[in-house]
């Protein structure tokens, strides 16, 4: 009996969690779309609000509208006119004291993470953490810069050590390059390994080697 229960759990648990996550995302997007409709109805005449109210009850319409909005925004942002307007908007936000700090911080992080030419999360490595002899998976995010790099002697790497099973939180480390072991597994495989708490091990790839120090 226990064997069959566990087998059934292994079948339904991933499916149920997948449906739950998708349903939650759809609910959030539909909620944002509903708020947009309510705001539009507040400024339009009463006669024009009836068609908008009908749109509120169409399931999944918020997702479609969000995807279309992102696509149109991307098209707008990649041409000369759109880039000029975005620069003007950034200048305006940079003049607002509190908004300036929040906007610049988020923009720098997002540009680094999603830039196709950046080095963020492009390589999985092994590093000793939180003590010597204890190893964990980390992701190379680049090299230390600014004042921190001025005080570090030798070649260092900037690493992000994710927590498990939630990799969206973690720790930022600056460690000597010689103390890092390069892994052949991809970033996606490493994330699966972290999220599964070591249960889902990636296939054996090329033999890992210590990244040599460069003087």
Buried (B, 14 or more C-beta within 10 A) or exposed (E): EEEEEEEEEEEEEEEEEEEEEEEEEBEEBBEEBBEBBEEEBEEEEEEEBEEBEEBBEEEEBBBEBBEEEEEEEEEEEEEEEBEEEEEEEEEEBEEEEEEEEEBEEEEEEEEBEEEEEEEBBEBBBBBBBEEEEEEBBBBBBBBBEEEEEEEEEEBBBBBBBBEBEEBEEBEEBEBBBBBBBBBBBBBEBBBBBBBEEEEEEBEEEEEBEEBEEEE
